[in-house]
Amino acid sequence: MEKNVGSMDRNIRFGAGAVLLIWGLVFKGGFLLTLIGIVLLATAYLNFCPAYKLIGMNTDKK
């Protein structure tokens, strides 16, 4: 997998993902928020976003 998520993008994904994950777990019916949080955390951890790949976007500075 080629990296396509840059450091600023990665930090934003970690922060937003953590907030959404916790928010989704704390409030009832927050399954969708939890799922979105997990996806954001996973893409930040892997430095790869499949959606970016589909549209040819790359925020990683080489």
C-alpha positions as CSV (number, residue, x, y, z in Angstrom):
1,M,0.0,0.0,0.0
2,E,1.4,3.3,-1.0
3,K,1.0,6.1,1.6
4,N,-1.4,8.8,0.5
5,V,-2.2,10.5,3.9
6,G,0.1,13.3,5.0
7,S,1.1,14.2,8.5
8,M,-1.4,17.1,9.0
9,D,-4.2,15.0,7.5
10,R,-3.1,12.1,9.7
11,N,-3.2,14.2,12.9
12,I,-6.6,15.6,12.1
13,R,-7.9,12.0,11.4
14,F,-6.5,10.8,14.7
15,G,-8.1,13.6,16.6
16,A,-11.5,13.5,14.9
17,G,-11.5,9.7,15.0
18,A,-10.9,9.6,18.7
19,V,-13.6,12.2,19.4
20,L,-16.2,10.4,17.2
21,L,-15.3,7.0,18.7
22,I,-15.7,8.1,22.3
23,W,-18.8,10.2,21.4
24,G,-20.3,7.2,19.7
25,L,-19.6,4.8,22.6
26,V,-20.9,7.2,25.3
27,F,-24.2,8.1,23.7
28,K,-27.0,5.6,22.9
29,G,-27.5,5.0,19.2
30,G,-24.0,6.2,18.3
31,F,-23.1,3.1,16.2
32,L,-22.5,5.2,13.0
33,L,-20.3,7.7,14.9
34,T,-18.3,4.8,16.3
35,L,-17.9,3.3,12.9
36,I,-16.8,6.6,11.3
37,G,-14.3,7.1,14.2
38,I,-12.9,3.6,13.7
39,V,-12.4,4.2,10.0
40,L,-10.7,7.6,10.6
41,L,-8.4,6.0,13.2
42,A,-7.6,3.1,10.8
43,T,-6.8,5.3,7.9
44,A,-4.6,7.5,10.1
45,Y,-2.7,4.5,11.5
46,L,-2.2,3.0,8.0
47,N,-1.4,6.3,6.3
48,F,-3.6,5.1,3.5
49,C,-7.1,6.2,2.5
50,P,-9.0,4.0,-0.1
51,A,-11.2,7.0,-1.0
52,Y,-8.2,9.1,-1.8
53,K,-6.8,6.3,-4.0
54,L,-10.1,6.2,-5.9
55,I,-10.0,9.9,-6.7
56,G,-6.3,10.1,-7.2
57,M,-5.7,12.4,-4.2
58,N,-2.5,12.3,-2.1
59,T,-1.7,14.6,0.8
60,D,1.6,12.9,1.6
61,K,4.7,15.0,0.8
62,K,7.4,12.8,-0.7
